[in-house]
């Protein structure tokens, strides 16, 4: 697993040319500029014959349990649209979770537990096993 910066700069291009990449998972946030950059990255991967295994929308929303509402801080979700562009499944939509941020800051990320993250892990495992 190689985590790369978004886009089509030297780092992603070099990795795709230098390593036997068996598949790509696209991770993005629902913002106009990010969408444009990620579409270019998807296009680059496809031109290099690298299979896009799936799409993950990060920071998709903030859930406020006190009012039982999802707030799309960065605008309307683009997960389905990006999955269609990538010709790959939407593996998950991750919310902004203050509890995760708190655990990361404390160095205790391994204590984080979330059904959404567990489901995403299963979806990624399945996408990888199908590649």
Rosetta blueprint (number, residue, H / E / L):
1 X L
2 X L
3 X L
4 X L
5 X L
6 X L
7 X L
8 X L
9 X L
10 X H
11 X H
12 X H
13 X H
14 X H
15 X H
16 X H
17 X H
18 X H
19 X L
20 X L
21 X L
22 X L
23 X L
24 X E
25 X E
26 X E
27 X E
28 X E
29 X E
30 X L
31 X L
32 X H
33 X H
34 X H
35 X H
36 X H
37 X H
38 X H
39 X H
40 X H
41 X H
42 X H
43 X H
44 X H
45 X H
46 X H
47 X H
48 X L
49 X L
50 X L
51 X L
52 X E
53 X E
54 X E
55 X E
56 X E
57 X E
58 X E
59 X L
60 X L
61 X L
62 X E
63 X E
64 X E
65 X L
66 X L
67 X L
68 X L
69 X E
70 X E
71 X E
72 X L
73 X L
74 X L
75 X L
76 X L
77 X L
78 X L
79 X H
80 X H
81 X H
82 X H
83 X H
84 X H
85 X H
86 X H
87 X L
88 X L
89 X L
90 X E
91 X E
92 X E
93 X E
94 X L
95 X L
96 X E
97 X L
98 X H
99 X H
100 X H
101 X H
102 X H
103 X H
104 X H
105 X H
106 X H
107 X L
108 X L
109 X H
110 X H
111 X H
112 X L
113 X L
114 X L
115 X H
116 X H
117 X H
118 X H
119 X H
120 X H
121 X H
122 X H
123 X H
124 X H
125 X H
126 X H
127 X H
128 X H
129 X H
130 X H
131 X L
